[in-house]
Amino acid sequence: MLRLAPVFLGRLARPRAWAPVLRRGGTASGEEELFVFPEYEQEPDEAAAAAATAAAATATAAATAAAAAAAAAAAALLPRREREPGRERRKRGSVVAEAGRPDPSVPLSGVSCSGCGAELHCRDSAAPGFMPAEKFRSLSEGPDGAAGLRGAVCQRCWMLAHYGRALRLELPAEQHRLVVSAALRRPPRHGRGPLLLYLLDVLELPDPVLSQLPALLDPDAPVAGLLVVGNKVDLLPADSPGHLGRLRKRVAEACAQAGLRGAPLVDIRLVSAKTGFGMEGLVSRLQRSWKCTGDVYLLGATNSGKSTLFNTLLRSDYCKSRAPDIIDRATVSSWPGTTLNLLKFPIINPTCDRIFRRQERLKEEAGKTEDQLSNEEKKLLNSLKKQGYLVGRVGRTFERQKSSSVIDFDPDALSYSIDEDPKPTSKKREQREDFTYNEVKDARWCYDTPGIVKENCVLNLLTDKEVKLVLPTTAIVPRTFILKPGMVLFLAALGRVDYLEGEKSVWFSVVASNLLPVHVTSLSNADAVYKKHADYELLKVPMGGEERMKDFPPLVPQDITLKGISTTEAVADIKLSSAGWVAVTAPPEEKLLLRAYTPQGTTLVVREPPLLPHISTVRGSRIPGTAAYRTKKPPSLVENLKTTGRG
């Protein structure tokens, strides 16, 4: 360890790089180079996740062989007892490639998966709710019978939660729509129709599913109201003061275009279900206007964050105090269509006393500074700051007091020699709590429904590894370039924008996942660059070599004409399906002819006005000799926390 100390100290002392990394024919002109920005250093968690994803994606047979040789050499240096045959060691990152063994003779359980809502069974590994036969029998053939499966998750949810990997299921996209439609057409409970909580991903505006909402409803049993929630606002940087007000206005315009206006539309809220921003305000709005008069359904497209919102509400004042101890969290994943059936939790009745106690807690927390938070709260807050620009704290006023349990001390569990591993002690299966009859007989429920699959979406063409790279999960750092006529910008191999005609240089600001590469080249070289690098590290996604590209649809063009507004205000966003968008900023009255490309069968949208009109100003200085600007990451803002005034 002492020998390694100077190496570690040397690494820590290295200065940050302040120039782009040129790759594969990089030139000083900036016309053919891959712009990577080392000056924006990813946070440790983000960097680790990116490294793991890239390593899994670009590993080759030669690298595998080299790793195996290195592992063998390292094993030779270990003490003999650590490399004895037969001694089991956990291999981190190893994933079982095959699904568990099915048994078609075993009947269905009648118990739902606590992660996705599908009925648990072991009959068909390609069907939703599958659990390996051995595991299924061990839980269902005990003294509790099928009740022993309560709280268990299917193999698909287990793989998503532990490895972020989705198993392919034979489930048509239309099946999700049928489940949602059937739920919404149920007879009204408690004499009143449900409240629809429609979750909309602000990065996907205009929302492709919002216009389909009226077709899912039963005209004879109208809903009591619609509350639209714009999610993932934490991923977008503030391009200028009042950017949240503009985002809310864009969401309202999307609702109007979809024909949703007037009495059914109760309100529009902006939140981050992941970081908690705006969530306390959403709970207060629901309790103040909807109270507990009927059921609530969470609706939205796939990957809009419904399951994350469901889990956040489950741990908030909107849920009955005992429910988090009884109901398991929904499985959260970047893979589209994680939820396969209905999940639910009981809504708490917001009596006057409870509303008062909740307001008192919120006032007390709003008066705290960050220094007054506990170590655990500070750790969580710092973690959320690394993930998003907007952060909030979601607390619980009516948290149930847990009785102290007696700790069983087993001295035999600690009495093992240095030459053997500790053996787990056998424990009795804890009895799961359940609601009483009085708690649920008149309960109002909040339902999480399956996400409605987006048609003509690039995510439908990607593998699970590629989806992880394309969908942003942390704060997006905008990347701005200045292009002349005759230059081309690639966003991975999923989108391309050609600057065909114009008199002056224009600014292209890329708003997409930080893991997707951006490549700038000349128009004369663009086709050759795509053909040569579309399946390799330079463009990164899709990945998998020539065989992968044979099945991937070609890029198809669409011509776009624009007129500039200002050197600091974008005229439009060119949205390349769900891969991200390019905001175009041009001098006043400058006429532009652009040609944008997306994979065949996907939707390209020209968004006017743009979502973040001043995004080109969120940048550093120009990098000499290139078309790129240094990146700039704005600071995070914490909601409902008193500032100390320190700059």
Secondary structure, 3 states (H helix, E strand, C coil): CCCCHHHHHHHHHCCCCCCCCCCCCCCCCCCCEEECCCCCCCCHHHHHHHHHHHHHHHCCHHHHHHHHHHHHHHHHCCCHHHHCCCCCCCCCCCCCCCCCCCCCCCCCCCCECCCCCCECECCCCCCCCECCHHHHHHHHCCCCHHHHHCCCCCHHHHHHHHHCCCCCCCCCHHHHHHHHHHHHCCCCECCECCEEEEEEEHHHCCCCCHHHHHHHCCCCCCCCEEEEEEECHHHCCCCCCCHHHHHHHHHHHHHHHCCCCCCCEEEEEECCCCCCCCHHHHHHHHHHHHCCCCCEEEEEECCCCHHHHHHHHHCCCCECCCHHHHCCCCCCCCCCCCCCCCEEEEECCCCHHHHHHHHHHHHHHHCCEHHHCCHHHHHHHHHHHHHCCEECCCCCCCCCCCCCCCCCCCHHHHCCCCCCCCCCCCCCCCCCCCCCHHHHCCCCEEEECCCECCCCCHHHHCCHHHHHHHCCCCCCCCEEEEECCCEEEEECCCEEEEEEECCCCEEEEEECCCCCCEEEEEHHHHHHHHHHHCCCCCCCCCCCHHHHHHHCCCEEEEEEEEECCECCECCEEEEECCCCEEEEECCCCCEEEEEEEEECCCCEEEECCCCCCCHHHCCCCECCCCCEECCCCCCCEECCCECCCCC
